[in-house]
């Protein structure tokens, strides 16, 4: 027997990942994003603008938004909480869980993240807290001068 104590085994630590680097990182579908675009136009555009660059509220897509998200260490989970608990500003919590998921899918698409086959979840999940918002390494679409992508049908 060794008289030196063995170090305790290291526990696996959850490491934050990015949407693109995460395995099968696409966490919304194109159909969700298209539905979300319509809901956004009706419930969000008056404050955040038709181009998502802000009017009476901050930008929620493109270079300015991604810079703010990175500076503040936002995750998809944080973004989901902000949207579901505080928006629309004039009527928070007025959308259904499905509508909030569709709006969040639209925001991901507008930020040039690729769509996949997994729908954005209607309820908070633990993995959303580990998905950091960063600039996508593989853009899904061609961003405009603000860094915003359109939702492809």
N, C-alpha and C positions, 0 to 999 in steps of 0.2 A: 504494500500500500504506500502510496505517495503521501508524504506529510504536508504537501502543498494542496490547498483546496482547489478543486477544479472550478473554472469559471462557469457561471450559470449559462445554460444554452441561450443563445440569442433568440428572442422572439421575433417572428416576422413582423415587420412594421409595414403598415399600409403606406405606400408611397403615392403622392399625387401623380396622376398621369394626365396627359392631354387628350383631347378628343381624337386627334388624328393618330397619336402614338398608341392609344389604347387598342387592344385587340378588338377587331370589328367596331372601331370607334364611331361609326355612324349610328346615332341614337334617335333618329327620326326618319319618317318616310316622306317621299315627295308628296303623296296625297295629303298627309297631315299639313305639310308646309303650304300647300295650295289652299286648304281650308283655313289655315291660320292667317293667310294673307287677306282673305275676305273679312275675317273677324277683326284683324288689325285695322283694316281700312274703316270699319264701322266703329270700333271702340277705342282705338289708340292713336290714329293718325292726327286727330285734332290737336294733340299735345306733342307727339313725337314726330309729326310731319309725314307726308306721303313718301318721302325719300329716306325716312328713318334717321334723319340728321338733327332732329329736334326743332321745336318751335317754342313752345312754352315749357318744354321738358327737355332733358338731355338727349343726345344722340344714343341710339340703341343698336346701331350697326356701323360697321366700317372702322376706319383708322382711329377716330376719336374714342369710340366706344371700347375697342380692343385695348387701346392705351390705358384708359381708365380701369378696365377690368384687370389688366395685368398689374398695374400700379397698386391696386387694392387687393390683389390676390384672390379675386373672385373665382368661384367654381360654378359649374352648371347648377349645383344645388343652391348656392346663394342666389343666383339669377332667378331660379324657379321660385324661391321664397319671396324675393322682391316683387316679382310679377304677381304671384298668386295671392299675396297678402296685402298688396298696396295698389294694385291696378284693377281697372281703370281708376285714375286718381279721383274722379268725381263720383265713383260708385265701386269701391273696392269689394272684391269677392263676388261680383255680380255675374261672372261667367261660370259655366260648369267646369268640372275637372277636365273633361274632354276638350272644351274650348281653350282652356289655359294651356293644355298640352299642345294643341294645334298652333297657338300663338307662339309658344316657345320653339316649336319646330320651324315656324316661319322665321323667327329671329336667328336661329342657327343657319338656315338656308341663306338669309340675307347677309350673314357674316361669312359666307362662302364655305361653310362646312359641308361635306358631302352627305347625301341622303343614303339610306340603306333599307334594310327590310325590317328592322326593329323599330316599332313606333316609340315616340317619346312617351314616357310613362305618365299616366294621369295622376299618380300619387308619388310623393317623395320616396326615393329609394336610397339606400346607403351609398351605392356606387356614384351617384350624382355629386356627392360631397367630395369625391376624389378626382373629378374631371375638371382640371383647371381650364379656364378660358384663355387661350393663346391664339396667336395668328395661325391659321391653318397652314400646314406645310404643303398640302396639295389642295389647291383651290378647286371648288366645285362651281365653275362658271368664270366669267370674266368680270372682275370688279369695275365699278365706275370710278370716277376720279376721287370719290370719298372712300373707296374700298368696300362698297356695298355690291353684292351680287343679286341678280334677279332670280326668282324662283322659276325653275324650268318646268313646263307642264309635264 
